[in-house]
């Protein structure tokens, strides 16, 4: 459970947390399943920093790549060959 973190909270995460709390409250108040699922989904994304929430999107994928030592600046294809087409 080391993925739960309270670092790097940006505006989108706060909005997702508030919306998840609102929908969860609505689900309990009106005893409905649809807002419960949406609320739990948004709360899970906000707390665990998963999913893509605006800027800083897909932070989990970038941190996993950095932990593995993968560099995003390296080109995926190192040997690129091309043929020049000339018109006569």
N, C-alpha and C positions, 0 to 999 in steps of 0.2 A: 504494500500500500504506500510505496514511496512516491507515487505519482501525484498524490494530493499535496498541493503546494499553495502557499499564499504569497508567492513572489510574482512580480511582473503582472499585476492586475491592471489591465487597461480598461478603457471605457466600455468596450464590447463585452468583456467578461462581467462587469458590473450590471450591464443591461440584461444579460442572459440570467444572472443570478436573481435579479429582481423579477424578471418575467417568469422564471421558474417558480419562485416563491408565490407569485400572484396566482399562477395557474394551479399550483398545488393547493393553495388556500381555497380557490374556487371549487376545486374537485371535492374537497372535504365539506365545504359549505353546502353545495348543491348535490353532493353524492353522485357525481358523474365520472365516467371512466376516461373520456377523451381528454379533458383538461388534466387529469391525473397523469396520463402517459406523457403528454407534452411537458408538463411541469417537471416530472422526474427526469425526462430527457434533457431539458435545459439546465436543471440543477446539476446533473451529472457532468455535462460539458463544461459548465462554469467552474465547478470545484476541481475537477481532474485535469483541466487545461487541455482537453481533447477536442477534436473537431476544429472547424475553421470559424473564428469569430472576428471577422473584419481584419483590421491591420494586426500584424503579428500572427497571421493565420498559419495554421499547421505548425505550431511551435514544437510539438512533440517530435515530428519528423526531423526538424532541423537539429534539435538537441541530440537525437539518437545518432544522426550522421556525424555530428561534431564529437560525440563520445567515441564513435568507432574510428575517428581520425580521417574521415572522408572530407575532402576539400571541395566546396561548391565551385571554386574558380577554375578547377581543372576541366578541360574539355572532355566530353564523353568519347569523342572520336579523335584519336591522336593522328592517324595517318589518313588524311583526306586527299583523295585523288579526284581530279576533274579533267574534263576535255573541253577545250575552247572551240566553239562553233563560230565559224566566220562566214559571212555572206559575201558572195562574189558579184 
